[in-house]
């Protein structure tokens, strides 16, 4: 499903952040454990990611458009969902995978120097957004058994409750939403 805000009408669009996050583009090398490419589990490195790049629940976090930034985005997502929002382990794992796919698309297909990551929560829902300066729309393609790539949006479509793309005056925001059980 693609289109408007799908139930979150009037929610503020992410805005570019100037300042501190942009100055810390040395990530993910600056994150403990980033070189090891371990999974997104572990409390200290995940919490450190929030300290170093900013909090995507307060404002859009800007990251360099490099493959290594997917690691940072996964760490941030894991930290926010599991530690702060107390989301179930399975939902957290799915969200981490989907963030990785959206970041991978932004890095691979937009030619941008940076992209933005933002996380929102309202009663019963989480929403994760990746903003980039390209107005090229992602396309959900049929997936075949032997395909070795092109499964990213297929996964987003299958694992999220809703997803879409909002065109902006300069670029777009690709987002997904998942239902959560508020504890």
C-alpha positions in Angstrom: 0.0 0.0 0.0 1.4 3.4 -0.9 0.1 6.8 -0.6 -0.7 9.4 2.0 -0.1 9.4 5.7 -2.4 6.4 6.3 -3.9 7.3 9.6 -1.2 9.7 10.8 -2.6 12.8 8.9 -1.2 16.0 10.2 2.0 14.5 11.6 4.9 16.8 11.1 7.2 15.9 8.2 10.9 15.4 9.1 13.1 18.4 8.7 16.8 18.5 8.0 18.9 18.8 11.1 21.8 21.1 11.1 24.5 21.0 13.7 25.6 18.3 16.0 24.5 15.1 14.2 26.0 16.2 10.9 29.3 16.9 12.7 29.5 13.4 14.0 29.5 11.7 10.6 32.4 9.5 11.7 29.8 6.8 12.6 29.5 4.0 12.7 33.2 3.7 13.3 32.7 5.8 16.4 30.4 3.2 17.9 31.8 0.5 20.1 31.5 -2.8 18.4 30.7 -1.3 15.0 33.7 -2.9 13.3 32.7 -6.3 14.6 29.4 -6.2 12.8 27.7 -8.0 15.6 23.9 -8.0 15.7 21.9 -5.1 17.1 21.7 -6.7 20.5 23.6 -5.5 23.5 22.7 -2.5 25.7 25.8 -0.4 25.9 26.6 0.0 22.2 23.0 0.6 21.4 22.6 3.3 24.1 25.9 4.8 22.9 24.5 5.1 19.4 21.7 7.4 20.8 24.4 9.5 22.5 26.6 9.9 19.5 24.2 10.5 16.6 21.1 11.9 18.4 17.7 10.7 19.3 15.5 9.8 16.3 12.4 10.1 18.5 13.0 13.8 19.2 14.3 14.9 15.8 15.4 13.5 12.5 18.9 12.0 12.8 21.1 12.6 9.7 23.4 9.9 8.7 25.9 9.7 5.8 24.7 7.8 2.8 27.2 4.9 3.2 26.5 1.2 3.6 28.0 1.3 7.2 25.1 3.7 8.2 22.7 0.8 8.0 24.5 -0.6 11.1 24.0 2.6 13.0 20.3 2.8 12.0 19.8 -0.8 13.2 21.4 0.0 16.5 19.3 3.1 17.0 16.1 1.2 16.1 16.9 -1.6 18.4 17.8 0.7 21.3 14.6 2.8 21.0 12.2 -0.1 20.4 13.5 -2.6 22.9 14.8 -0.3 25.7 12.8 2.8 25.6 9.5 1.8 24.1 9.6 -1.8 25.5 8.3 -3.3 22.2 8.3 -7.1 21.9 11.4 -8.9 20.8 9.8 -10.1 17.5 8.5 -6.7 16.5 11.8 -5.1 17.4 13.6 -7.7 15.1 11.2 -7.0 12.3 11.5 -3.3 12.6 15.3 -3.5 12.7 15.2 -5.6 9.4 12.9 -3.1 7.7 15.0 -0.1 8.7 18.0 -1.9 7.2 16.0 -2.4 4.0 14.9 1.2 3.7 18.3 2.6 4.6 19.8 0.2 2.0 17.5 1.6 -0.7 18.3 5.2 0.3 22.1 4.4 0.1 22.0 2.3 -3.1 19.4 4.1 -5.2 19.3 7.8 -4.4 22.8 9.2 -5.0 22.3 11.3 -1.9 25.1 12.3 0.5 22.9 11.9 3.6 19.6 10.5 4.6 17.4 11.1 7.7 16.0 8.6 10.2 13.0 9.4 12.4 10.9 7.3 14.8 7.4 8.2 16.1 5.1 6.5 18.5 1.5 7.0 19.2 -1.0 4.8 21.1 -0.9 1.3 19.5 1.5 2.2 16.7 5.1 2.9 15.8 6.2 4.6 12.7 9.8 4.7 11.2 10.7 7.1 8.4 13.7 7.3 6.2 14.0 10.6 4.3 16.2 11.2 1.3 16.6 14.0 -1.3 15.5 11.9 -4.3 12.0 12.1 -5.7 12.3 8.8 -7.4 9.7 6.5 -6.0 10.5 3.0 -4.7 8.7 0.2 -6.6 7.3 -3.0 -5.1 8.4 -5.7 -7.6 7.2 -9.3 -7.8 9.6 -11.6 -6.0 10.6 -14.9 -7.4 12.2 -17.9 -5.6 15.6 -17.6 -7.2 15.9 -13.8 -6.9 19.1 -12.7 -5.1 18.1 -9.0 -4.7 15.1 -6.8 -4.8 13.3 -8.3 -1.8 13.5 -5.2 0.4 10.1 -3.6 -0.3 8.6 -7.1 -0.4 9.7 -7.6 3.2 8.5 -4.1 4.2 5.1 -5.0 2.6 4.9 -8.3 4.4 6.2 -7.4 7.8 4.7 -4.0 8.4 1.0 -3.2 8.9 1.2 -0.2 6.5 3.9 1.6 4.5 4.2 4.3 2.0 6.0 7.2 0.5 5.3 10.9 1.0 6.8 13.2 -1.7 8.3 16.3 -0.3 9.2 19.6 -2.1 12.8 18.2 -2.1 12.9 14.5 -1.8 10.7 11.9 -0.2 10.0 10.1 3.1 9.6 6.3 2.9 7.9 5.0 6.0 6.4 1.9 7.6 4.1 1.5 10.6 3.6 -1.4 12.9 0.9 -2.1 15.5 2.2 -2.5 19.0 0.5 -3.6 22.2 0.9 -0.9 24.7 2.1 -2.3 28.0 
